[in-house]
Amino acid sequence: MTRARGPRLIDLSTSHCPTPGAETLQREISLTARLGVPLALGELGWMSTYIVDAIMIGRMPHAALSISASSLGNTIYYAIVFSAIGMLTGVETLTAQAYGRDDRAECARTLAQSMWFVIIGTPAVMLATFACLPMLGRFGTSPEIVTETSRYLHALVWSTGPLLLYMALRRYLQSINRVLLITASLVTASLVNLIGDWAFLYGHLGVRPMGIAGSGWATCVVRMYMLVLLLVGLAVTARKGGPAFTAALLRPDFSRLRLLARIGWPVAIESFTDLGFSTYMSVICAQLGTTLLAAHQVVLDLDAFVYMVPAGLSYATVVRVGQSAGRNSLPAVRRSAKASVVLGMSFISIAALLFAGFPRLWASIYTNDPAVIAAAAPIFLICGFLQLGDAANVIFCSALTGLGDTRTPLIANTAIYWIIGMPLSYWLAFHTDLALRGLWIGRAVAAIATGITIALVWRIRIGRAEDGKGADALSLFRPSLAK
């Protein structure tokens, strides 16, 4: 009886020749766009659900209290749950590589083993969220906000299981080039969320009004809806010749679990460090006054919306690079990354020019306060440069993730943002006349420095692999498990 081969990360230092029928760069750009554009649209749809929540909550009685409670609750919950989601990153890397080498059985085994992260992660996230509630009062949060935040989170946490399972299925399906239902689920989620908020917040469709807790229950409904769509996608894929999923695949395979954890834990930690820097920016900005804080929030929201496009494209980068690695083709790996860079940087260059060229127009979308518009206008120019660094960073980090390297992005991002970005932002904001501009200049310097650093790391690693020096020196594709 032959023993099944375990998952492995391919060593491309021995692969110098294109695979038969190697694609041109133009075709690779087309394939990447076909995968990435729907995912980018989906990310925009995903973000719109938060906008819908903010609009619906903002129209409730005592809106200020409800907005504060939901904002605080989201800060707590998503810091925790995004770390759990980060642990699922290996599903995408390993599935894409297995699909690239046409090992459908390994794709199924990877997804099945990821269920253990869902099973363990769901109660862990819920308990960690509940554990944060008693600490709010110790940080000076008013009892009214603590009460409302608690009501909101006691509903929202029940969306954890569906969310983690959805993310595991999403990473699996997009890694085998099945993105239609993923995009449909994300784009239509905001409409389902709107109906859910309307019903649960205000009491419609036979549901009693629940106040702020209703928003949490609406999110649960949305995530169940999204999960059902992907379960349908999984079933259709299986019926069209995909791998069969059996109960036996769920038996713990510690070699695969270790590999999934090895890829996932740096992403989980990076989620915390990213949140820490964002929280730091908001806290510092609050000391600059109400007008500058409002201007900061206007630019931040629009920047986050635009960033969803390269973020969506980054999923395609992981998949295309991972599939090329699975075929053991270094030229294809290099070409996949280059296609993502062309697409991502082309889009973000246009966005940056529009931000810099029409700053008052973008600010006026959010507010008609002339003081806020005047304060936000110069920040859009800075944000244009910052976006170039952010886009390069997320694309090259995703390319490294496709090879199974998530530690380098963690080290680079954490070191540069915390060691350079934080102190520089503070010094420019409070020890010069730049104020809010200084805060954003510090962030822009960190973003551009990180983007350049990760791009150089990628180029060095691919160059080493081409020279046959990359496997041991840089752990580019070192086999992770014995056959």
VMD Tcl script that draws the C-alpha trace (Angstrom):
set ca {
  {0.00 0.00 0.00}
  {1.47 3.36 -1.05}
  {1.57 6.11 1.50}
  {0.05 9.44 0.40}
  {2.54 12.22 -0.08}
  {2.22 15.10 2.32}
  {1.87 18.73 1.30}
  {5.09 20.44 0.33}
  {6.41 23.81 -0.77}
  {8.19 23.49 -4.09}
  {11.92 24.18 -4.50}
  {12.16 26.32 -7.61}
  {15.90 26.74 -7.42}
  {16.11 23.65 -9.64}
  {13.55 24.89 -12.15}
  {15.01 27.18 -14.79}
  {13.08 26.26 -17.93}
  {9.56 27.28 -18.81}
  {6.95 24.58 -18.67}
  {5.51 23.37 -21.96}
  {3.08 25.92 -23.34}
  {4.35 28.68 -21.08}
  {2.12 31.75 -21.16}
  {3.13 35.16 -22.41}
  {3.04 38.11 -20.05}
  {0.02 39.52 -21.88}
  {-1.92 36.29 -21.38}
  {-0.85 36.13 -17.76}
  {-2.18 39.66 -17.23}
  {-5.46 38.56 -18.79}
  {-5.69 35.48 -16.55}
  {-4.80 37.47 -13.45}
  {-7.38 40.13 -14.31}
  {-10.03 37.48 -14.90}
  {-9.42 36.19 -11.40}
  {-8.57 39.47 -9.65}
  {-11.19 41.89 -10.98}
  {-14.17 39.89 -9.62}
  {-12.39 39.55 -6.28}
  {-11.66 43.29 -6.21}
  {-15.32 44.05 -6.92}
  {-16.20 41.62 -4.16}
  {-13.94 43.44 -1.71}
  {-15.69 46.72 -2.55}
  {-19.01 44.99 -1.91}
  {-17.71 43.59 1.39}
  {-16.69 47.05 2.53}
  {-20.08 48.46 1.60}
  {-21.68 46.31 4.31}
  {-19.85 48.37 6.93}
  {-21.05 51.55 5.26}
  {-24.64 50.24 5.35}
  {-24.28 49.45 9.06}
  {-22.96 52.95 9.77}
  {-25.82 54.59 7.86}
  {-28.55 52.49 9.48}
  {-27.15 52.80 13.01}
  {-26.67 56.53 12.53}
  {-30.42 56.98 12.05}
  {-31.41 55.35 15.33}
  {-32.55 57.31 18.40}
  {-29.54 58.21 20.56}
  {-27.39 57.71 17.45}
  {-24.18 58.95 19.06}
  {-24.37 56.23 21.72}
  {-25.15 53.53 19.15}
  {-22.37 54.64 16.80}
  {-19.86 54.69 19.65}
  {-20.91 51.24 20.83}
  {-20.76 49.66 17.37}
  {-17.42 51.30 16.61}
  {-15.91 50.09 19.87}
  {-17.42 46.63 19.45}
  {-16.10 46.29 15.91}
  {-12.62 47.39 17.01}
  {-12.55 44.64 19.65}
  {-14.16 41.87 17.63}
  {-12.40 42.31 14.31}
  {-8.98 42.60 15.92}
  {-9.57 39.12 17.29}
  {-11.41 37.47 14.42}
  {-9.05 38.76 11.71}
  {-6.21 37.05 13.53}
  {-8.17 33.80 13.41}
  {-8.82 34.39 9.71}
  {-5.09 34.91 9.22}
  {-4.50 31.37 10.44}
  {-6.39 30.17 7.34}
  {-3.90 31.78 4.92}
  {-2.19 28.45 4.34}
  {-5.35 27.06 2.76}
  {-4.85 29.42 -0.18}
  {-1.12 28.83 -0.55}
  {-1.22 25.03 -0.34}
  {-4.39 24.62 -2.39}
  {-3.07 26.87 -5.17}
  {0.22 24.96 -5.30}
  {-1.55 21.59 -5.29}
  {-3.93 22.76 -8.02}
  {-0.99 23.99 -10.07}
  {0.58 20.52 -10.05}
  {-2.86 18.96 -10.72}
  {-3.11 17.24 -7.33}
  {-6.85 17.56 -6.69}
  {-6.78 15.10 -3.79}
  {-4.28 17.30 -1.94}
  {-6.60 20.30 -2.47}
  {-9.39 18.40 -0.73}
  {-7.16 17.27 2.12}
  {-5.97 20.85 2.73}
  {-9.52 22.19 2.96}
  {-10.62 19.35 5.20}
  {-7.74 19.90 7.63}
  {-8.46 23.63 7.76}
  {-11.77 22.77 9.43}
  {-9.82 22.18 12.64}
  {-8.84 25.87 12.63}
  {-12.53 26.72 12.25}
  {-13.57 24.33 15.01}
  {-10.95 25.58 17.45}
  {-10.99 29.21 16.33}
  {-14.74 29.78 16.72}
  {-14.99 29.29 20.51}
  {-11.56 30.91 20.98}
  {-12.69 34.11 19.23}
  {-15.99 34.17 21.12}
  {-14.37 33.69 24.52}
  {-11.66 36.26 23.79}
  {-14.32 38.79 22.75}
  {-16.35 38.24 25.89}
  {-13.19 38.47 28.01}
  {-12.58 42.01 26.71}
  {-15.91 43.37 27.93}
  {-15.11 43.52 31.69}
  {-11.94 45.48 30.87}
  {-13.73 48.35 29.14}
  {-14.78 50.00 32.39}
  {-11.22 49.91 33.66}
  {-10.15 52.06 30.70}
  {-12.66 54.76 31.56}
  {-15.41 53.77 29.11}
  {-18.78 55.09 30.29}
  {-21.26 52.51 31.64}
  {-23.78 53.39 28.91}
  {-21.30 52.62 26.14}
  {-20.16 49.43 27.89}
  {-23.78 48.24 28.13}
  {-24.57 48.94 24.48}
  {-21.26 47.48 23.30}
  {-22.00 44.33 25.27}
  {-25.45 44.01 23.68}
  {-23.93 44.42 20.23}
  {-21.10 41.93 20.75}
  {-23.32 39.28 22.33}
  {-25.13 39.16 18.99}
  {-22.18 39.69 16.65}
  {-20.03 36.86 18.06}
  {-22.50 34.27 16.78}
  {-21.40 35.15 13.26}
  {-17.89 33.83 14.03}
  {-18.41 30.22 12.97}
  {-20.07 31.09 9.63}
  {-17.40 33.74 8.97}
  {-14.43 31.43 9.57}
  {-16.00 28.62 7.56}
  {-16.80 31.07 4.76}
  {-13.19 32.29 4.68}
  {-11.84 28.73 4.52}
  {-14.16 27.89 1.63}
  {-13.40 31.17 -0.10}
  {-9.65 30.58 0.01}
  {-10.16 27.07 -1.33}
  {-12.49 28.04 -4.18}
  {-10.50 31.02 -5.41}
  {-7.35 28.90 -5.33}
  {-8.94 26.55 -7.88}
  {-10.17 29.51 -10.00}
  {-13.81 29.39 -8.86}
  {-14.66 33.00 -8.03}
  {-18.17 33.62 -9.41}
  {-20.09 32.78 -6.24}
  {-17.45 34.44 -4.08}
  {-17.99 37.70 -5.95}
  {-21.77 37.24 -5.90}
  {-21.74 36.67 -2.14}
  {-19.65 39.77 -1.45}
  {-21.44 42.10 -3.88}
  {-24.94 41.15 -2.71}
  {-24.03 41.07 0.98}
  {-24.69 44.79 1.42}
  {-28.29 44.41 0.15}
  {-28.94 41.50 2.51}
  {-27.33 43.52 5.30}
  {-29.55 46.52 4.52}
  {-32.68 44.38 4.77}
  {-31.40 42.73 7.94}
  {-30.58 46.06 9.61}
  {-33.97 47.45 8.63}
  {-35.74 44.42 10.12}
  {-33.70 43.84 13.28}
  {-32.77 47.41 14.21}
  {-36.18 48.99 13.70}
  {-38.58 46.06 13.94}
  {-39.95 45.04 10.52}
  {-40.88 41.80 8.77}
  {-42.41 40.48 11.98}
  {-39.22 41.01 14.01}
  {-39.27 43.02 17.22}
  {-36.97 46.08 17.28}
  {-33.66 45.12 18.87}
  {-31.69 48.36 18.76}
  {-27.93 48.06 18.41}
  {-28.05 44.28 18.96}
  {-30.08 44.05 15.77}
  {-27.08 45.10 13.73}
  {-25.13 42.18 15.18}
  {-27.91 39.73 14.35}
  {-28.20 41.18 10.84}
  {-24.48 40.46 10.37}
  {-25.11 36.86 11.45}
  {-27.80 36.52 8.78}
  {-25.50 38.04 6.14}
  {-22.70 35.62 6.93}
  {-24.99 32.62 6.88}
  {-26.25 33.78 3.48}
  {-22.70 34.16 2.17}
  {-21.73 30.76 3.55}
  {-24.66 29.03 1.87}
  {-23.61 30.44 -1.52}
  {-20.09 29.04 -1.12}
  {-21.40 25.67 0.05}
  {-23.38 25.57 -3.20}
  {-20.18 26.45 -5.07}
  {-18.32 23.64 -3.29}
  {-21.05 21.13 -4.17}
  {-21.11 22.21 -7.83}
  {-17.32 21.94 -8.04}
  {-17.40 18.43 -6.59}
  {-20.09 17.34 -9.07}
  {-18.05 18.69 -12.00}
  {-15.17 16.37 -11.35}
  {-13.63 18.01 -8.30}
  {-12.24 15.98 -5.41}
  {-14.67 14.11 -3.18}
  {-14.91 15.15 0.46}
  {-15.31 12.33 2.96}
  {-15.40 12.14 6.74}
  {-12.05 10.35 6.68}
  {-10.36 13.52 5.41}
  {-11.30 15.26 8.67}
  {-9.14 12.91 10.73}
  {-6.36 15.13 12.19}
  {-3.25 15.08 10.02}
  {-0.66 16.79 12.17}
  {1.86 17.23 9.38}
  {-0.65 19.28 7.38}
  {-1.89 21.11 10.45}
  {1.66 22.14 11.34}
  {2.25 23.43 7.82}
  {-1.03 25.38 7.80}
  {-0.13 26.88 11.18}
  {3.40 27.71 10.04}
  {2.06 29.73 7.13}
  {-0.82 31.25 9.07}
  {0.62 32.45 12.39}
  {2.69 35.33 10.96}
  {-0.43 36.66 9.22}
  {-2.38 36.39 12.47}
  {0.24 38.40 14.34}
  {0.48 40.95 11.55}
  {-3.26 41.58 11.90}
  {-2.62 42.71 15.48}
  {0.31 44.92 14.55}
  {-1.65 46.57 11.73}
  {-4.52 47.28 14.10}
  {-2.06 48.69 16.61}
  {-0.69 51.18 14.10}
  {-4.19 52.21 12.95}
  {-5.30 52.70 16.54}
  {-2.17 54.73 17.22}
  {-2.93 57.01 14.26}
  {-6.47 57.65 15.50}
  {-5.40 58.28 19.10}
  {-2.69 60.72 18.02}
  {-5.03 62.47 15.62}
  {-7.64 62.94 18.35}
  {-5.14 65.17 20.17}
  {-5.00 67.52 17.19}
  {-8.59 68.71 17.55}
  {-12.04 67.93 16.20}
  {-11.59 69.51 12.76}
  {-8.35 67.66 12.00}
  {-9.78 64.43 13.37}
  {-12.76 64.75 11.02}
  {-10.44 65.48 8.09}
  {-8.32 62.47 9.02}
  {-11.39 60.21 9.05}
  {-12.59 61.50 5.66}
  {-9.26 60.70 3.98}
  {-8.91 57.40 5.84}
  {-12.32 56.14 4.72}
  {-11.77 57.00 1.06}
  {-8.24 55.60 1.12}
  {-9.55 52.34 2.60}
  {-12.21 52.13 -0.11}
  {-9.66 52.56 -2.92}
  {-7.29 50.09 -1.23}
  {-9.92 47.35 -1.61}
  {-9.01 47.03 -5.31}
  {-5.32 46.09 -4.82}
  {-6.40 44.06 -1.79}
  {-8.79 42.06 -3.96}
  {-6.13 41.71 -6.64}
  {-3.72 40.41 -3.99}
  {-5.83 37.27 -3.63}
  {-5.32 36.61 -7.33}
  {-1.58 37.18 -6.82}
  {-1.41 34.47 -4.14}
  {-3.34 32.08 -6.36}
  {-1.47 32.67 -9.62}
  {1.98 32.61 -7.99}
  {1.00 29.54 -5.95}
  {-0.29 27.68 -9.01}
  {2.89 28.53 -10.92}
  {4.95 27.27 -7.99}
  {2.92 24.07 -7.98}
  {3.94 23.53 -11.60}
  {7.54 23.99 -10.47}
  {8.07 26.75 -13.03}
  {10.23 29.67 -11.94}
  {9.54 31.66 -15.14}
  {5.80 31.30 -14.54}
  {6.20 32.43 -10.91}
  {8.09 35.50 -12.03}
  {5.55 36.23 -14.77}
  {2.59 35.83 -12.39}
  {4.02 38.38 -9.98}
  {4.84 40.79 -12.81}
  {1.26 40.60 -14.14}
  {-0.12 41.51 -10.71}
  {2.31 44.40 -10.42}
  {1.26 45.75 -13.82}
  {-2.44 45.56 -12.96}
  {-2.18 46.78 -9.37}
  {0.21 49.65 -9.95}
  {-1.65 50.81 -13.06}
  {-4.89 51.12 -11.10}
  {-3.35 52.71 -8.04}
  {-1.40 55.22 -10.16}
  {-4.66 56.45 -11.68}
  {-6.30 56.57 -8.24}
  {-3.34 58.47 -6.79}
  {-3.50 61.06 -9.59}
  {-7.22 61.53 -9.02}
  {-6.69 61.90 -5.26}
  {-3.96 64.48 -5.77}
  {-5.73 66.30 -8.59}
  {-9.20 66.74 -7.06}
  {-8.76 66.75 -3.27}
  {-11.61 69.14 -2.48}
  {-14.03 67.13 -4.59}
  {-13.35 63.95 -2.61}
  {-13.55 65.73 0.72}
  {-16.89 67.31 -0.22}
  {-18.39 63.84 -0.73}
  {-18.27 63.38 3.04}
  {-18.86 66.87 4.40}
  {-19.85 70.42 3.51}
  {-17.84 71.89 6.39}
  {-15.33 74.25 4.71}
  {-12.83 73.89 7.57}
  {-12.79 70.09 7.29}
  {-12.51 70.25 3.49}
  {-9.59 72.68 3.73}
  {-7.82 70.44 6.26}
  {-8.43 67.25 4.24}
  {-7.35 68.63 0.84}
  {-3.54 68.52 1.37}
  {-3.82 65.06 2.96}
  {-5.20 63.64 -0.28}
  {-1.96 64.63 -2.03}
  {0.08 62.79 0.60}
  {-2.33 59.87 0.41}
  {-1.67 59.59 -3.33}
  {1.99 58.80 -2.68}
  {1.08 56.53 0.23}
  {-1.22 54.44 -1.97}
  {1.67 53.58 -4.30}
  {3.58 52.10 -1.37}
  {0.53 50.27 0.00}
  {-0.26 48.71 -3.38}
  {3.33 47.54 -3.98}
  {3.45 46.18 -0.44}
  {0.27 44.11 -0.63}
  {1.08 42.73 -4.10}
  {4.64 41.61 -3.31}
  {3.62 40.32 0.13}
  {0.94 38.24 -1.60}
  {3.48 36.94 -4.10}
  {5.65 35.79 -1.19}
  {2.58 34.21 0.42}
  {2.02 32.24 -2.78}
  {5.45 30.72 -2.16}
  {4.60 29.99 1.46}
  {6.61 32.86 2.99}
  {4.50 34.90 5.42}
  {7.27 35.69 7.90}
  {9.08 38.22 5.72}
  {5.97 40.44 5.33}
  {5.40 40.27 9.10}
  {8.96 41.34 9.91}
  {9.14 44.08 7.27}
  {5.76 45.63 7.99}
  {6.04 45.49 11.76}
  {9.60 46.79 11.88}
  {9.17 49.66 9.43}
  {5.78 50.86 10.62}
  {6.52 50.59 14.34}
  {10.19 51.61 14.36}
  {10.09 54.27 11.63}
  {6.45 55.18 10.99}
  {5.25 55.65 14.56}
  {7.99 57.93 15.92}
  {8.27 59.89 12.65}
  {4.52 60.52 12.56}
  {4.51 61.69 16.16}
  {7.51 63.97 15.75}
  {6.19 65.59 12.58}
  {2.72 66.04 14.08}
  {3.78 67.61 17.39}
  {7.28 68.99 16.93}
  {6.79 70.77 13.63}
  {4.06 72.98 12.18}
  {2.80 70.16 9.96}
  {0.21 68.75 12.44}
  {-2.12 66.39 10.51}
  {0.06 66.59 7.41}
  {3.00 65.42 9.49}
  {1.04 62.47 10.81}
  {0.23 61.34 7.28}
  {3.73 62.06 5.96}
  {5.10 59.68 8.59}
  {2.65 57.01 7.51}
  {3.45 57.63 3.83}
  {7.19 57.24 4.47}
  {6.55 53.92 6.21}
  {4.25 52.72 3.40}
  {6.70 53.60 0.63}
  {9.67 52.17 2.53}
  {7.80 48.91 3.15}
  {6.70 48.63 -0.47}
  {10.26 49.15 -1.70}
  {11.68 46.71 0.86}
  {9.28 43.90 0.00}
  {9.80 44.49 -3.74}
  {13.58 44.23 -3.25}
  {13.20 41.06 -1.19}
  {11.13 39.52 -3.98}
  {13.66 40.48 -6.63}
  {16.58 39.14 -4.59}
  {14.84 35.84 -3.90}
  {13.84 35.27 -7.49}
  {17.37 36.22 -8.59}
  {18.87 33.75 -6.13}
  {16.53 31.03 -7.35}
  {17.54 31.74 -10.96}
  {21.17 31.38 -9.94}
  {20.44 28.13 -8.10}
  {21.30 29.65 -4.71}
  {17.86 30.27 -3.28}
  {16.72 27.06 -1.66}
  {18.88 26.95 1.45}
  {19.97 30.57 1.71}
  {16.50 32.03 1.50}
  {14.11 29.11 2.17}
  {12.30 30.01 -1.00}
  {10.53 26.74 -1.66}
  {12.17 24.34 0.77}
  {10.24 21.04 1.01}
  {8.33 21.12 4.27}
  {7.57 17.44 4.76}
  {9.28 14.22 3.95}
  {7.64 12.17 1.26}
}
mol new
graphics top color blue
foreach p $ca { graphics top sphere $p radius 0.5 }
foreach p [lrange $ca 0 end-1] q [lrange $ca 1 end] { graphics top cylinder $p $q radius 0.2 }
display resetview
